[in-house]
Amino acid sequence: MSTFKQIVLASRPKGAVVAGNFRLEDAPVPSLADGQVLVRNHYLSLDPYMRGRMEDAKSYSAPQVIGEVMIGGTVGEVVESKNPKFAVGDKVVGMLGWAEMGVSDGVMLRKVDTSHIPLSAYLGAVGMPGMTAWYGLTQIMQPKAGETIVVSAASGAVGSVVGQLAKLRGVRAVGIAGGPEKCAYVVNELGFDACIDYKAGNLIADLAAATPDGIDAIFENVGGEIFDACIARMNPFGRIALCGMIAGYNGEPMALNNVRTFLTMRLSLRGFIVAEHMDLWPEGLKELGTLVATGKLKFRESVAQGLASAPEAFIGLLKGKNFGKQLVKLV
Amino acid sequence: MSTFKQIVLASRPKGAVVAGNFRLEDAPVPSLADGQVLVRNHYLSLDPYMRGRMEDAKSYSAPQVIGEVMIGGTVGEVVESKNPKFAVGDKVVGMLGWAEMGVSDGVMLRKVDTSHIPLSAYLGAVGMPGMTAWYGLTQIMQPKAGETIVVSAASGAVGSVVGQLAKLRGVRAVGIAGGPEKCAYVVNELGFDACIDYKAGNLIADLAAATPDGIDAIFENVGGEIFDACIARMNPFGRIALCGMIAGYNGEPMALNNVRTFLTMRLSLRGFIVAEHMDLWPEGLKELGTLVATGKLKFRESVAQGLASAPEAFIGLLKGKNFGKQLVKLV
């Protein structure tokens, strides 16, 4: 194989992302310099944060450059190595982007053990999404046994882990998801105490019924009306981990109306990016890896086949069409 | 004197507070039981939190009961005592309400030293408002030297202390106040680095000019558009102490539009009530008392004369007509 496929950002979205914002290209397989590793990617991770990178706006990281390979987490196998720390055949997790292959200097590449944990899980429950859940729950929400938390996008890669970790700590976990199928999964498979279908049109009443003792902490992935409805039910000294606002990624207004509740209930809110807290990853990944390996932490994957399917899969993710962690299978 | 004047809540406001929501009454001077103290109040403190108590809404404290004496902080002098801890002539601070006299069992009454600190200051810079400023600054905003903070209602009893404490810590302090007279006072008398007149109609541009390096922490007393404009200029990891939202106390919409910034800038926000943190009062009051006694912490008072003037003074406070700490002189 002398070339491989990759996808670059062709243009910035105007409103919703469209397939034409991406371009599939052939790239030559490079020759390695000393210290470099060539990786054949097996799975690409699709995550909501990528939507933010497509904008040319002030945010926590630089925008994706037009014409360059789209950023993305990957797992794969080393196929050539001029780095003594990596051998051919090693399974690795890295950030090699929307591409079938990638070259790394080894700094951001991590060998993983697939004897008890599937390779793809390192992009989900035992990877960045799992750590996002773990950080928000343990560092910001800090629920005590018997308290009630609410998790939006509860069937997703992050939300599903938040609720399961909470249940393991004796916390009442209430999810919010779109549609009866996802809600059934959240309750019956993941073990949440309840799940509210925000598409059913009774968000406020359903939320009240599912949180009879109010809400002590929120893990927020969505923003907008759903977030506002949750804030209105917060108990004194409630904590909010603000992880994402996917409802507003196309520029939709995301106003919060229940701001007064932050004062009257003495709430705390913190926005966070898990990549800024790498010091806690070893502790978090240890718990997450053990739980996955022992079957105590469940996850579900939506797998698109082939790199060319990535744009449509990503557009679907932004609309909530995925069910669980969205991956693209590359081999 | 066999009777004294007191003001009770006559009715709850429908929108803005009006004088008719209060009723001036005569009350008999009571006979003391064992352990009780009779206090002649010298000053009544008027504070924005009282507006919240007038509502019959879920909040951090029970609503003011109709027909009962309005809640309020007071300083005064013991005129009769059946409590061994208090002697006639003692100067005391307490919560004896909108009344010329009051009876206390001594539990919530505190003797104060007026040899270096004026009695009225115990209702302001060395009292609840000063502690509110101290708590928000030192426990939530935690600015480092060289950082920039913004304080709304900067000429008020709380905001004026926030900025002065910040300046003593080497922090750039930018105030927001209504009108050129208040702004001149904030800069020239209190020593803030800049003050923005929100009534001048250039809030966003003026804020940008006064905070060229962005904003690292906010002390929020007002809410609404002013708060939103400040959030838009926050630096990464900015902290927000949410103390009050006086712009919305009559039920005005207080929506925040810049919610996405909480995520992109990884902001922290916490609403707080200083009365819930009594453990820190000794430390805070020690600093505040020393600064007032040595002239390093300045304050200004708006003094209304006589209990009957309290309703109009309170209505003025809610409209920003006061200049500094609003008091009512009772003797």
HADDOCK unambig.tbl for C-alpha pairs under 7 A between the chains (distance, minus, plus):
assign (segid A and resid 59 and name CA) (segid B and resid 264 and name CA) 4.85 0.50 0.50
assign (segid A and resid 59 and name CA) (segid B and resid 265 and name CA) 6.66 0.50 0.50
assign (segid A and resid 60 and name CA) (segid B and resid 264 and name CA) 5.25 0.50 0.50
assign (segid A and resid 60 and name CA) (segid B and resid 265 and name CA) 6.19 0.50 0.50
assign (segid A and resid 242 and name CA) (segid B and resid 263 and name CA) 6.41 0.50 0.50
assign (segid A and resid 243 and name CA) (segid B and resid 263 and name CA) 6.85 0.50 0.50
assign (segid A and resid 244 and name CA) (segid B and resid 263 and name CA) 6.91 0.50 0.50
assign (segid A and resid 254 and name CA) (segid B and resid 257 and name CA) 6.30 0.50 0.50
assign (segid A and resid 254 and name CA) (segid B and resid 259 and name CA) 6.64 0.50 0.50
assign (segid A and resid 255 and name CA) (segid B and resid 255 and name CA) 6.02 0.50 0.50
assign (segid A and resid 255 and name CA) (segid B and resid 256 and name CA) 5.31 0.50 0.50
assign (segid A and resid 255 and name CA) (segid B and resid 257 and name CA) 4.29 0.50 0.50
assign (segid A and resid 255 and name CA) (segid B and resid 259 and name CA) 6.55 0.50 0.50
assign (segid A and resid 256 and name CA) (segid B and resid 255 and name CA) 5.30 0.50 0.50
assign (segid A and resid 256 and name CA) (segid B and resid 256 and name CA) 5.23 0.50 0.50
assign (segid A and resid 256 and name CA) (segid B and resid 257 and name CA) 6.62 0.50 0.50
assign (segid A and resid 257 and name CA) (segid B and resid 254 and name CA) 6.29 0.50 0.50
assign (segid A and resid 257 and name CA) (segid B and resid 255 and name CA) 4.30 0.50 0.50
assign (segid A and resid 257 and name CA) (segid B and resid 256 and name CA) 6.62 0.50 0.50
assign (segid A and resid 259 and name CA) (segid B and resid 254 and name CA) 6.64 0.50 0.50
assign (segid A and resid 259 and name CA) (segid B and resid 255 and name CA) 6.56 0.50 0.50
assign (segid A and resid 262 and name CA) (segid B and resid 271 and name CA) 5.41 0.50 0.50
assign (segid A and resid 263 and name CA) (segid B and resid 242 and name CA) 6.42 0.50 0.50
assign (segid A and resid 263 and name CA) (segid B and resid 243 and name CA) 6.86 0.50 0.50
assign (segid A and resid 263 and name CA) (segid B and resid 244 and name CA) 6.91 0.50 0.50
assign (segid A and resid 263 and name CA) (segid B and resid 271 and name CA) 4.45 0.50 0.50
assign (segid A and resid 263 and name CA) (segid B and resid 272 and name CA) 6.34 0.50 0.50
assign (segid A and resid 264 and name CA) (segid B and resid 59 and name CA) 4.86 0.50 0.50
assign (segid A and resid 264 and name CA) (segid B and resid 60 and name CA) 5.24 0.50 0.50
assign (segid A and resid 265 and name CA) (segid B and resid 59 and name CA) 6.66 0.50 0.50
assign (segid A and resid 265 and name CA) (segid B and resid 60 and name CA) 6.17 0.50 0.50
assign (segid A and resid 266 and name CA) (segid B and resid 270 and name CA) 6.53 0.50 0.50
assign (segid A and resid 266 and name CA) (segid B and resid 271 and name CA) 4.25 0.50 0.50
assign (segid A and resid 266 and name CA) (segid B and resid 272 and name CA) 4.99 0.50 0.50
assign (segid A and resid 267 and name CA) (segid B and resid 270 and name CA) 5.67 0.50 0.50
assign (segid A and resid 267 and name CA) (segid B and resid 271 and name CA) 5.46 0.50 0.50
assign (segid A and resid 268 and name CA) (segid B and resid 269 and name CA) 5.60 0.50 0.50
assign (segid A and resid 268 and name CA) (segid B and resid 270 and name CA) 4.33 0.50 0.50
assign (segid A and resid 268 and name CA) (segid B and resid 271 and name CA) 6.59 0.50 0.50
assign (segid A and resid 269 and name CA) (segid B and resid 268 and name CA) 5.59 0.50 0.50
assign (segid A and resid 269 and name CA) (segid B and resid 269 and name CA) 5.16 0.50 0.50
assign (segid A and resid 269 and name CA) (segid B and resid 270 and name CA) 6.47 0.50 0.50
assign (segid A and resid 270 and name CA) (segid B and resid 266 and name CA) 6.52 0.50 0.50
assign (segid A and resid 270 and name CA) (segid B and resid 267 and name CA) 5.65 0.50 0.50
assign (segid A and resid 270 and name CA) (segid B and resid 268 and name CA) 4.34 0.50 0.50
assign (segid A and resid 270 and name CA) (segid B and resid 269 and name CA) 6.47 0.50 0.50
assign (segid A and resid 271 and name CA) (segid B and resid 262 and name CA) 5.38 0.50 0.50
assign (segid A and resid 271 and name CA) (segid B and resid 263 and name CA) 4.42 0.50 0.50
assign (segid A and resid 271 and name CA) (segid B and resid 266 and name CA) 4.21 0.50 0.50
assign (segid A and resid 271 and name CA) (segid B and resid 267 and name CA) 5.44 0.50 0.50
assign (segid A and resid 271 and name CA) (segid B and resid 268 and name CA) 6.61 0.50 0.50
assign (segid A and resid 272 and name CA) (segid B and resid 263 and name CA) 6.33 0.50 0.50
assign (segid A and resid 272 and name CA) (segid B and resid 266 and name CA) 4.96 0.50 0.50
